[in-house]
Amino acid sequence: MKTLRGSASEGNFVDIRCHKCGLINDNLQLSDRAWKCPNCGAAHDRDENGAINIEMEGGRLLAGSGYIG
């Protein structure tokens, strides 16, 4: 079911990438709504974790763009 969140080549792992350490937990099923990072131990709600990762990526992209908003 990974096709629902994008392909691996596109790097669309927003809901399964730990926002604390960056580990991609590809052992998750789509039905897993909460998970604990096996690397750093951070507890994640899948939707909240995905939102944090999107926000962090947006900030990273804007930081290097020269945009002043």
Contacts in CASP RR format, 6 or more apart in sequence:
PFRMAT RR
TARGET T0000
AUTHOR 0000-0000-0000
METHOD contacts of the structure
MODEL  1
MKTLRGSASEGNFVDIRCHKCGLINDNLQLSDRAWKCPNCGAAHDRDENG
AINIEMEGGRLLAGSGYIG
1 29 0 8 1.000
1 30 0 8 1.000
2 8 0 8 1.000
2 26 0 8 1.000
4 30 0 8 1.000
5 12 0 8 1.000
5 13 0 8 1.000
5 14 0 8 1.000
5 15 0 8 1.000
5 16 0 8 1.000
6 12 0 8 1.000
13 24 0 8 1.000
13 26 0 8 1.000
13 53 0 8 1.000
14 49 0 8 1.000
14 50 0 8 1.000
14 53 0 8 1.000
14 54 0 8 1.000
14 57 0 8 1.000
15 46 0 8 1.000
15 47 0 8 1.000
15 49 0 8 1.000
15 50 0 8 1.000
15 53 0 8 1.000
16 24 0 8 1.000
16 25 0 8 1.000
16 26 0 8 1.000
16 28 0 8 1.000
16 46 0 8 1.000
17 23 0 8 1.000
17 24 0 8 1.000
17 25 0 8 1.000
17 49 0 8 1.000
17 50 0 8 1.000
17 53 0 8 1.000
18 24 0 8 1.000
18 25 0 8 1.000
18 37 0 8 1.000
18 39 0 8 1.000
18 40 0 8 1.000
18 42 0 8 1.000
18 44 0 8 1.000
18 49 0 8 1.000
19 42 0 8 1.000
19 44 0 8 1.000
19 49 0 8 1.000
19 50 0 8 1.000
19 52 0 8 1.000
19 53 0 8 1.000
19 56 0 8 1.000
20 37 0 8 1.000
20 40 0 8 1.000
20 41 0 8 1.000
20 42 0 8 1.000
21 37 0 8 1.000
21 39 0 8 1.000
21 40 0 8 1.000
21 42 0 8 1.000
22 39 0 8 1.000
23 37 0 8 1.000
23 38 0 8 1.000
23 39 0 8 1.000
23 40 0 8 1.000
25 35 0 8 1.000
25 37 0 8 1.000
25 38 0 8 1.000
28 35 0 8 1.000
28 46 0 8 1.000
32 46 0 8 1.000
33 45 0 8 1.000
33 46 0 8 1.000
33 47 0 8 1.000
34 43 0 8 1.000
34 44 0 8 1.000
34 45 0 8 1.000
34 46 0 8 1.000
35 43 0 8 1.000
35 44 0 8 1.000
35 46 0 8 1.000
36 42 0 8 1.000
36 43 0 8 1.000
36 44 0 8 1.000
37 43 0 8 1.000
37 44 0 8 1.000
END
